[in-house]
Amino acid sequence: MKPFDPRLVKEVPATRVPVVVLGVLGGLSGVAAISGAFAIAALVVALVRGHSLTGPAVAVVVVFVIRGLLSLLTEQVASWAATRISGALRHDYLRRMLAAPADERPDAARLMTVSTHGASAVEPYVARYLPSLVAAAVVPPLAVLCLLFVDWSSALIVVLTLPLLPVFAALIGRFTQDATEKRWKTQTRLSGHFLDVMRGLPTLVSYGRAEHQAEQVSAVGDRHRVATVRTLRIAFMSSAALELLATISVAIVAVWTGMRLAWDEMELGVALTAILLAPEAYWPIRRVGQEFHAAADGVEAIDSLLPSAPPDRWSCRADEERNRTRRNQGAADAGAARRALVLDGVRYRYPGTDNDVLDDVSFTVEPGLTALAGPSGCGKTTLLELLAGLRTPTAGTIERPTTHLVTQTPFIAPMSVRDNLLFGVSDTSRLDEAMSATGFERILGTLPVGLETALGDNGFGLSAGQRARLVLTRAWLSDADVLLVDEPTAHLDPEAADDVRDLIVDLAARRPVVVVSHDDELIDRADHTIRLAHRAVAR
Ligand SMILES: Nc1ncnc2c1ncn2[C@@H]1O[C@H](COP(=O)(O)OP(=O)(O)OP(=O)(O)O)[C@@H](O)[C@H]1O
């Protein structure tokens, strides 16, 4: 586990200013702490010798006020930097993940854990660990240098014992890494499991299996608890070890200077300054050790949040294919006013599987309605996702204009009907026209407050037919070149299915529509039909 990941500063520009400001503040705090040692020693000497206390007392007060102000400022800057940096990391991560093809994205549980807990775990890393790291880099050398001028033999003791702290910390850090990785994995598993149970709750309840799942969640939660306690145990033990080591080292300096003071070989002022300076060399490193455990999750999270290191063989090939697809798309952009959707020799295999779902698929999407038909599991939805650019072909090319995909479970957010209709739509002025074209205006009258009716998750509050019409109205408003629709009539009653069929045919009169369907009536009304077989070869 690296103490500091330089990629953070390189990849996230928002970290640069806070890291520099925290560095400067850390250096100034170190100088103030060392000045404090000198000022306190001078005050004690003045007190013992009966000299005037005014000068040293003022110096002590000034130094303490400055230290207080500096730590206040450091806290403020650190918390500001923490929110700024974790926000920037979360934003970049989500943007990157949303832009990535579906087959290169991590699963939903990992996505959720990394973007929520992960990004938040970066906050203690930035707010507490980074400032302590800067102080550890600046203050100990400064303290040793001052000690060298005050009393070289005490400086020698510090120089000999100081390196033991980072060595111990590094040894403990190796255990911490394993424990943190395990904790992180159990956290991801727990989130994923919980998410799946939540999604499937209605089904689980109807089959009477909800209780069993509660036990499962509790068992996974228990594993997470054990992993967390193990990490905490290591944190406490390592803090105690570092504390002990630093205390023994300072005690050696104190005994050594005390003895020489007793033998009259040393002045009181020099001895006191040496004793007060010695801890200043150790505490910053001790603090790094303490903060390291609080920040260990952040280090793990930063690794997941930043763009990953060298892509594996699979994604290299995928990148190559994507570049080729983009080049083709560029050529198509330059060549034609209206871009066609063209597949040439497309092969697709799901990552981690041994068989191609699609093999050598080639066709051009013509104007009008194109139906993709074929037996269940032959790869129709996969092909639609390839057309939408959500997946990258394993081989072959796709020239792709802009597309609008209506999936089998379209996204309907918990917001008003109006907001859902206009979700992702650039030209909002055509809403009325769209609603009249798709017949959605007839549905409006049945809703409590028309367009302003609030919907629940997944369109709760609308019937299946109304939901289908809503997402097709959204598709009507889209300015994409081609519409892609997956099983629009599935789960609809005959009357609603009839309406949706008419609507799909109407939509296809305006621009090419590709529809995946098992619905023979819809397939019959298509202008072109592409039939896929298992391991499809369509030409
Ligand atoms: N994420 C995945 N990982 C591995 N294999 C998958 C994945 N998703 C789908 N498959 C497999 O790919 C094949 C094609 O699936 P797809 O959903 O494209 O079929 P389909 O023709 O749309 O089926 P249906 O008509 O039942 O909706 C199936 O054999 C399925 O098991």
PDBQT file of the ligand as one rigid body, heavy atoms in Angstrom, charges set to zero:
ROOT
HETATM    1  N1  LIG A 601     -24.267 -10.593 -19.295  1.00  0.00    +0.000 N 
HETATM    2  C1  LIG A 601     -24.207 -11.773 -19.928  1.00  0.00    +0.000 A 
HETATM    3  N2  LIG A 601     -23.150 -12.580 -19.768  1.00  0.00    +0.000 NA
HETATM    4  C2  LIG A 601     -23.069 -13.758 -20.414  1.00  0.00    +0.000 A 
HETATM    5  N3  LIG A 601     -23.998 -14.211 -21.259  1.00  0.00    +0.000 NA
HETATM    6  C3  LIG A 601     -25.089 -13.456 -21.453  1.00  0.00    +0.000 A 
HETATM    7  C4  LIG A 601     -25.258 -12.198 -20.803  1.00  0.00    +0.000 A 
HETATM    8  N4  LIG A 601     -26.425 -11.646 -21.181  1.00  0.00    +0.000 NA
HETATM    9  C5  LIG A 601     -26.966 -12.539 -22.046  1.00  0.00    +0.000 A 
HETATM   10  N5  LIG A 601     -26.178 -13.614 -22.201  1.00  0.00    +0.000 N 
HETATM   11  C6  LIG A 601     -26.429 -14.779 -23.064  1.00  0.00    +0.000 C 
HETATM   12  O1  LIG A 601     -26.442 -14.315 -24.391  1.00  0.00    +0.000 OA
HETATM   13  C7  LIG A 601     -27.433 -14.998 -25.139  1.00  0.00    +0.000 C 
HETATM   14  C8  LIG A 601     -28.311 -13.981 -25.855  1.00  0.00    +0.000 C 
HETATM   15  O2  LIG A 601     -29.024 -13.223 -24.880  1.00  0.00    +0.000 OA
HETATM   16  P1  LIG A 601     -30.063 -12.103 -25.338  1.00  0.00    +0.000 P 
HETATM   17  O3  LIG A 601     -30.662 -11.504 -24.124  1.00  0.00    +0.000 OA
HETATM   18  O4  LIG A 601     -29.389 -11.203 -26.305  1.00  0.00    +0.000 OA
HETATM   19  O5  LIG A 601     -31.117 -13.020 -26.100  1.00  0.00    +0.000 OA
HETATM   20  P2  LIG A 601     -32.519 -12.606 -26.736  1.00  0.00    +0.000 P 
HETATM   21  O6  LIG A 601     -32.522 -13.186 -28.096  1.00  0.00    +0.000 OA
HETATM   22  O7  LIG A 601     -32.770 -11.150 -26.610  1.00  0.00    +0.000 OA
HETATM   23  O8  LIG A 601     -33.508 -13.408 -25.764  1.00  0.00    +0.000 OA
HETATM   24  P3  LIG A 601     -35.062 -13.098 -25.432  1.00  0.00    +0.000 P 
HETATM   25  O9  LIG A 601     -35.816 -13.190 -26.703  1.00  0.00    +0.000 OA
HETATM   26  O10 LIG A 601     -35.426 -14.188 -24.483  1.00  0.00    +0.000 OA
HETATM   27  O11 LIG A 601     -35.109 -11.738 -24.801  1.00  0.00    +0.000 OA
HETATM   28  C9  LIG A 601     -28.200 -15.871 -24.170  1.00  0.00    +0.000 C 
HETATM   29  O12 LIG A 601     -27.768 -17.199 -24.346  1.00  0.00    +0.000 OA
HETATM   30  C10 LIG A 601     -27.811 -15.368 -22.814  1.00  0.00    +0.000 C 
HETATM   31  O13 LIG A 601     -27.714 -16.436 -21.922  1.00  0.00    +0.000 OA
ENDROOT
TORSDOF 0
